[in-house]
Amino acid sequence: MKRKNALAAIVLLGLLAWGIVDTGKAPTAPALPGDAEQAAGQGNKTVGIEKGNLAPDFELQALHGGQMKLSELRGKKVIVNLWATWCPPCRAEMPDMQSFYEENKEKGVVILGVNLTSTETNPEAVSSFVEAYGITFPILMDVDKQVSNVYKAISIPTSFIIDSKGVIQNKFIGPMNQEMMENMLSAIE
């Protein structure tokens, strides 16, 4: 019995030591195609998902056709919102997102609704959802988890606030309301 307790204590101490050493390493987002070129064009700024990082670029199919690429929105303030139709908090924030978008799209603000399509039981439900909620901002389809994996969407909704230079200024997990979006975007260039 004493031997088992000693072994358990050694294992716990080893795990604790490993945890202390490992916490100094910041996690990095997996690279997406084009990230190296993107970073080089931004003075070699770090590409990642933390505040101050250059947002990892992506290109996805839009719900109603065509492709959209995040880096093509440089010069605009962008909210990248990762969501799904089955998610109650996602449903709760959509009316505020739509109102905020309508009021601010002429001021250079874009909302990209990145649907986690691989989690949907029926991908056609996305079109019905968009129609029912009267959503007019771009909805992008993350069919193969490309964006959700890189942006580490563990809980949804998750939103990234990106400034006009493509730099992440804030990350918010959970539903946002219009006032929160206004406050976050008014604080950035």
GUMI-521580 format. One record per residue (C-alpha): residue in one letter; y, x, z. Coordinates in nm, 4 decimals. Example, Ala and Ser with C-alpha at 12.3 -4.5 7.8 and 13.67 -1.06 7.14 Angstrom:
<sites>
SITE aa       c2       c1       c3
SITE  A  -0.4500   1.2300   0.7800
SITE  S  -0.1060   1.3670   0.7140
</sites>
This chain:
<sites>
SITE aa       c2       c1       c3
SITE  M   0.0000   0.0000   0.0000
SITE  K   0.2408   0.2823   0.0894
SITE  R   0.1570   0.4506  -0.2363
SITE  K   0.2501   0.1371  -0.4347
SITE  N   0.5790   0.1044  -0.2460
SITE  A   0.6623   0.4698  -0.3112
SITE  L   0.5802   0.4318  -0.6789
SITE  A   0.7939   0.1158  -0.7016
SITE  A   1.0841   0.2967  -0.5312
SITE  I   1.0582   0.5883  -0.7747
SITE  V   1.0543   0.3532  -1.0739
SITE  L   1.3564   0.1634  -0.9405
SITE  L   1.5483   0.4858  -0.8773
SITE  G   1.4639   0.6039  -1.2287
SITE  L   1.5872   0.2782  -1.3807
SITE  L   1.9041   0.2935  -1.1715
SITE  A   1.9728   0.6527  -1.2805
SITE  W   1.9076   0.5640  -1.6441
SITE  G   2.1441   0.2654  -1.6136
SITE  I   2.4203   0.4835  -1.4688
SITE  V   2.3840   0.7436  -1.7445
SITE  D   2.3548   0.4815  -2.0186
SITE  T   2.6679   0.2832  -1.9219
SITE  G   2.8933   0.5553  -2.0557
SITE  K   2.7796   0.4819  -2.4096
SITE  A   2.9724   0.2060  -2.5838
SITE  P   2.7566  -0.0162  -2.8029
SITE  T   2.8457  -0.0070  -3.1678
SITE  A   2.7987  -0.2737  -3.4266
SITE  P   2.5465  -0.2039  -3.7014
SITE  A   2.7187  -0.0929  -4.0181
SITE  L   2.7769  -0.3302  -4.3037
SITE  P   2.8052  -0.2196  -4.6656
SITE  G   3.1570  -0.0942  -4.7262
SITE  D   3.2428  -0.0170  -4.3609
SITE  A   3.2833   0.3585  -4.4271
SITE  E   3.5254   0.2952  -4.7131
SITE  Q   3.7078   0.0381  -4.5047
SITE  A   3.7520   0.2790  -4.2120
SITE  A   3.8695   0.5567  -4.4449
SITE  G   4.1345   0.3239  -4.5831
SITE  Q   4.2572   0.2555  -4.2298
SITE  G   4.3037   0.6147  -4.1168
SITE  N   3.9378   0.6413  -4.0100
SITE  K   3.9821   0.3766  -3.7388
SITE  T   3.6518   0.2942  -3.5685
SITE  V   3.4717  -0.0041  -3.7199
SITE  G   3.3252  -0.2195  -3.4448
SITE  I   3.3505  -0.5438  -3.2517
SITE  E   3.5610  -0.4319  -2.9568
SITE  K   3.9348  -0.4844  -2.9121
SITE  G   4.1202  -0.2203  -3.1138
SITE  N   3.8340  -0.1676  -3.3606
SITE  L   3.8616  -0.2369  -3.7293
SITE  A   3.6644  -0.5591  -3.7793
SITE  P   3.3374  -0.5000  -3.9678
SITE  D   3.3797  -0.6277  -4.3218
SITE  F   3.1509  -0.8924  -4.4625
SITE  E   3.1147  -1.1063  -4.7700
SITE  L   2.9474  -1.4471  -4.7532
SITE  Q   2.8928  -1.7499  -4.9730
SITE  A   3.1423  -2.0284  -4.9021
SITE  L   3.0040  -2.3764  -4.8393
SITE  H   3.1687  -2.5217  -5.1490
SITE  G   3.1005  -2.2263  -5.3776
SITE  G   3.2333  -1.8784  -5.4329
SITE  Q   3.2264  -1.5730  -5.2123
SITE  M   3.4740  -1.4724  -4.9430
SITE  K   3.5250  -1.1227  -4.8103
SITE  L   3.6977  -1.0582  -4.4771
SITE  S   3.8822  -0.7473  -4.6002
SITE  E   4.0458  -0.9526  -4.8769
SITE  L   4.2427  -1.1352  -4.6071
SITE  R   4.4408  -0.8249  -4.5017
SITE  G   4.8010  -0.9201  -4.4414
SITE  K   4.6967  -1.2445  -4.2705
SITE  K   4.6035  -1.3244  -3.9116
SITE  V   4.2399  -1.4333  -3.9050
SITE  I   4.0184  -1.6169  -3.6599
SITE  V   3.6498  -1.5538  -3.7339
SITE  N   3.4670  -1.8371  -3.5589
SITE  L   3.0867  -1.8217  -3.5368
SITE  W   2.9393  -2.1680  -3.4863
SITE  A   2.6607  -2.4179  -3.5654
SITE  T   2.6480  -2.7968  -3.6095
SITE  W   2.4010  -2.8465  -3.3223
SITE  C   2.6283  -2.6682  -3.0691
SITE  P   2.8209  -2.9152  -2.8429
SITE  P   3.1023  -2.6669  -2.7543
SITE  C   3.1407  -2.5890  -3.1274
SITE  R   3.1782  -2.9590  -3.1971
SITE  A   3.4333  -2.9882  -2.9159
SITE  E   3.6629  -2.7172  -3.0558
SITE  M   3.6568  -2.8220  -3.4224
SITE  P   3.9354  -3.0861  -3.4061
SITE  D   4.1700  -2.8321  -3.2408
SITE  M   4.0722  -2.5640  -3.4919
SITE  Q   4.1444  -2.7978  -3.7805
SITE  S   4.4825  -2.9029  -3.6339
SITE  F   4.5776  -2.5413  -3.5668
SITE  Y   4.4785  -2.4411  -3.9200
SITE  E   4.6779  -2.7227  -4.0813
SITE  E   4.9881  -2.6297  -3.8798
SITE  N   4.9620  -2.2545  -3.9437
SITE  K   4.8009  -2.1929  -4.2838
SITE  E   5.1416  -2.1633  -4.4525
SITE  K   5.2333  -1.8933  -4.1963
SITE  G   4.9537  -1.6602  -4.3089
SITE  V   4.6853  -1.7736  -4.0630
SITE  V   4.3260  -1.8193  -4.1777
SITE  I   4.0276  -1.9552  -3.9887
SITE  L   3.6887  -1.8491  -4.1226
SITE  G   3.4191  -2.0758  -3.9865
SITE  V   3.1020  -1.8659  -4.0087
SITE  N   2.8121  -2.1088  -3.9809
SITE  L   2.4953  -1.9585  -3.8346
SITE  T   2.2967  -2.1232  -4.1117
SITE  S   1.9656  -1.9664  -4.0083
SITE  T   1.9819  -2.1665  -3.6819
SITE  E   2.0390  -2.5014  -3.8519
SITE  T   1.7394  -2.7342  -3.8734
SITE  N   1.8829  -2.8730  -4.1948
SITE  P   2.1375  -2.6614  -4.3864
SITE  E   2.2655  -2.9793  -4.5585
SITE  A   2.3898  -3.0903  -4.2154
SITE  V   2.6730  -2.8384  -4.2514
SITE  S   2.8287  -3.0312  -4.5416
SITE  S   2.7981  -3.3595  -4.3511
SITE  F   2.9535  -3.1999  -4.0417
SITE  V   3.2458  -3.0556  -4.2390
SITE  E   3.3099  -3.3909  -4.4032
SITE  A   3.2818  -3.5882  -4.0769
SITE  Y   3.5274  -3.3557  -3.8979
SITE  G   3.7666  -3.3306  -4.1940
SITE  I   3.7509  -2.9517  -4.1943
SITE  T   3.9605  -2.7860  -4.4647
SITE  F   3.9434  -2.4209  -4.3565
SITE  P   3.6812  -2.2011  -4.5280
SITE  I   3.3240  -2.2430  -4.4054
SITE  L   3.1028  -1.9447  -4.4796
SITE  M   2.7245  -1.9563  -4.4704
SITE  D   2.5548  -1.6777  -4.2710
SITE  V   2.2123  -1.7515  -4.4164
SITE  D   2.0425  -1.4201  -4.3326
SITE  K   2.2181  -1.3483  -3.9967
SITE  Q   2.4220  -1.0659  -4.1529
SITE  V   2.7429  -1.1506  -3.9664
SITE  S   2.5913  -1.2979  -3.6498
SITE  N   2.3882  -0.9802  -3.5944
SITE  V   2.6785  -0.7420  -3.6566
SITE  Y   2.9240  -0.9487  -3.4521
SITE  K   2.6580  -0.9998  -3.1818
SITE  A   2.6914  -1.3765  -3.1589
SITE  I   2.4688  -1.4191  -2.8557
SITE  S   2.6477  -1.7331  -2.7430
SITE  I   2.8403  -1.9719  -2.9642
SITE  P   3.1071  -2.0519  -3.0354
SITE  T   3.2335  -1.6948  -3.0439
SITE  S   3.5695  -1.6194  -3.2028
SITE  F   3.7333  -1.2923  -3.3023
SITE  I   4.1114  -1.2771  -3.3366
SITE  I   4.1984  -1.0241  -3.6079
SITE  D   4.5496  -0.9026  -3.6846
SITE  S   4.7061  -0.8572  -4.0271
SITE  K   4.5781  -0.4968  -4.0427
SITE  G   4.2162  -0.6040  -3.9909
SITE  V   4.2006  -0.4900  -3.6272
SITE  I   4.0299  -0.7017  -3.3611
SITE  Q   4.2841  -0.8047  -3.0997
SITE  N   4.0751  -1.0456  -2.8952
SITE  K   3.7266  -1.1897  -2.8602
SITE  F   3.6674  -1.5288  -2.7063
SITE  I   3.3310  -1.6793  -2.6144
SITE  G   3.3294  -2.0544  -2.5745
SITE  P   3.5357  -2.3369  -2.7201
SITE  M   3.9048  -2.2759  -2.7850
SITE  N   4.1822  -2.5305  -2.7875
SITE  Q   4.4973  -2.5296  -2.9954
SITE  E   4.7151  -2.3832  -2.7180
SITE  M   4.4761  -2.0900  -2.6687
SITE  M   4.4787  -2.0131  -3.0413
SITE  E   4.8581  -2.0297  -3.0523
SITE  N   4.8901  -1.7936  -2.7555
SITE  M   4.6417  -1.5409  -2.8952
SITE  L   4.7894  -1.5339  -3.2443
SITE  S   5.1529  -1.5271  -3.1348
SITE  A   5.0837  -1.2044  -2.9465
SITE  I   4.9712  -1.0125  -3.2567
SITE  E   5.1266  -0.9003  -3.5850
</sites>
